[in-house]
Amino acid sequence: MKKIFSGSTLKIVAMFFMVIDHLGQVVLKNGIILNAPYSMFTDEQFSDLMSAVNICHILGRISFPIFCFLLVEGFLHTHSLKKYFFNLGLFAIISEPIYDLACTGNVFSLQQQNVLFTLLLGLIVIATIRKFHEKGIISLVIVAIGASLSYIFNFDGWYYGIALISIFYLLHDMRMMKYGMSILAMFVCGLDFTINGLF
C-alpha cells in the first residue's frame, strides 16, 4: 500500500503542532497570563487569551500520537537498538532542565518529566515484549508495569503514552484494528492524561 506521508513528513507535522502547544502553554499561559497584572487585560481580552491557550493545547494533542507511532516504526526498522535507546535517553536528560524551566520556572523539578522519558519507557516496554515473543498475558503485564511506572514517576503522557505505543506495536500488522484501538485508547483516556480520563 502506498504511503500518504513519509516518516520525515510526519515528524515535521508532529513538531509543528508540538510548537503550537508549547507556545500556548509556555508563552501565552505561563509567560503572559499568569504573570500579567490583573489590570492589564479586560475580562474579554483575558477570556480570548484563555481560548487561544485552549486552541493551542487542542491542536498540540495531535503531535503525541504521531510521535508514539514514529517511535514504534523506528523500533521496528532501526539497525541499532542500543543506539536508539542511547539517543532517546540522552535527549530526554538534556531536555529535562529546559522542560522544567518552561513549565515550573525552576531548572530542576520533580513535578513532571518531559515526554521523551515516556517515549523511552515505551521503547523499553515494547523491547521487553519482543524479548518474550509477544506472548499475550506477559505482554499485558509488561504494559501494565510500564503504564504504572509512567504514572508513578509522573512522565508527561502517563499511562496513555505507554498504552498507545503498545497498541501501535502489538497490532502493527493489523492496520484497521491498530488505528481503531488507538482511537479508542485516546477516547478512553480523555486526552487529559489523568486517572479521571479513564472514567
Summary of the structure (lengths in Angstrom):
residues: 199
radius of gyration: 18.1
end to end distance: 37.1
largest distance: 61.6
contacts: 579
relative contact order: 0.09
helix: 77%
strand: 1%
